Amino acid sequence: MEQNISCITIYSSVQESLRAIEHLQAADVELQNISIMAKQIYCDGVGDLLKRSCTFEVAETGLLNLAGGMVNLINDEMVSSPQHNLNSPVNLLQKLLFTIGVPTANLNEYEQAVKDNKILLLVHGSQQEVEYACKALHSEIQQVTVHRA
């Protein structure tokens, strides 16, 4: 059975996230495995670098800008389906994060980061790819979290 695994790091500026993407690219991480999730409009090159981008209105969060491979995960059911129970993701942002392996216990933390105008940089793919990207991103000043589901 295939395991969903992702690595997430939070940045305060578009420039920081762009530098991180360029660092991952230099480390030969596949761009299709990298995504950005933010309220900010990242017209400073992030959307262009990651090729695909879109914007959604998310209940309680406002505009959600998404660029990269996660755009391919969006489907009609994800956008329109109601919450099934108290422990299930409640909006598109949470559903996308849950799809790539973020446990429900962590969904509110990342949603709050987006609400606070932080930028989520996500790497999703095989365990080997995600762990490699995590090592490339991790530093003494940058926290990187790996999630498996």
N, C-alpha and C positions, 0 to 999 in steps of 0.2 A: 504494500500500500504506500502510495506517495505521500510524503509529509509536506505540509505547508511550512515554509520557513522564510523569515524575513529579518533584515537588519535595519534598524531605524536610528537615525540621529537627528537632533533638533538644532536648527540654526536660527540666528536672529536677523540675518540679512540675506538678501538675494546674492550679494557678492560672496559671502561665505559659502553659500550652497553651490554657487557656480564654481568656486575654487575646489570644493569637494568633488563635484562631478568631473572636473578636469583631472583631478588627482586619480579618481577611479578609472577614468579613460586612459590615463598614462600607465596605470597598473593593469591594463588590458581587461578590465571588467566590461562585459557586454552592455552597451547603452540600453538595449531592450530590457535589461533587468533592473534599470534604475528609474525611479519615479520621484517626482516632487509633488507635495500636497501643501497648499497654502491659501490664505485669504488674499495675500498680496498678488498683484499682477506682475509676473516676472517677465517683462518684456526686455529685460537686460540680457537676453541671450539664452536663458535656461530653456524656455519653450522651444526655441529654434534648435538648440543642441540636442534635446531629447526627441525631436521630430514630431511628436503627437502631443496635442494639448486640448483641453476643453474647460469650460466653466459651468458650474451648476449652482443653483440656489439650494442651500441645505437648511432645513428647519433648525432654528436656534443657533446656527453658526453663521448664516449669511452666505455670501459667495464663497465657493470653493473652487480654486484653480487647481487643475491636475495636469501634469505633463509626464510623458514617458510611458513605459510599458503597462502601467495600471489602467490606462485609458482603454486598453483591449479587454479588460475584465468587466467593464460596465455593460450591463444588459438591461432590457426593459423591466424584467422582474425586479432587479436590484433597485432601480429608480422608483418604481411604483408600489412595490409590495409593502404592506403594513407590518408593523412589529407583531411577531407571533406570541411572544411571552416576555416576561420581565427580564429574562437573562439574554435575550437576543439583541443584536445590533438594531438601533432605532432609526438611523438615517443613512444616507449614501456614504458619508465619510466613514462611519463605523462599519458598515457592511463591507466596504473596500478593504479596510484594515483587517477585519475578521477573515476575509477571503484569503489574505496572504499570510495567515497564521498568528495574528495578534489575538491573544486571549481576551475574552469579554471583560475581564478584570482590569485590563489596561486601556480599553477603548476611550473611556472618559478622559484619561490623562492626555492622550494624543489629541482628542477633540479640543480640550481646553488649550493646549499649546497652539493649535490653529486659531482658535478664537482670540488668543493673546498675540496674534500676528507673528507667530513663529513659523518657521518653514520646516516641514518634515522631509527629510531625504530618506527614501526607502530603497533597499535593494532586495529583490525577491528572485528566487530561482532555485536551483539545486542546492543541497546542503553545502557542497564543496564551493560553489560560486559565492554563496552568501557568506560563508565563513572567511573566504579569501577577501571579499570586499570589507567585511567587518575589521579584519586585521589591517587592511590598507587605510581605513578611516580612523581607527582608534589611535588616540594620542593622550598625553598627560592632561590636556585641557579639553579634549572632546570625548564625551561619553557616547558609546554606541551600544544599543541593546539588541540582542538576538531573540526572536520569538519563534517557537515551534508549536504547531498544532496538529 
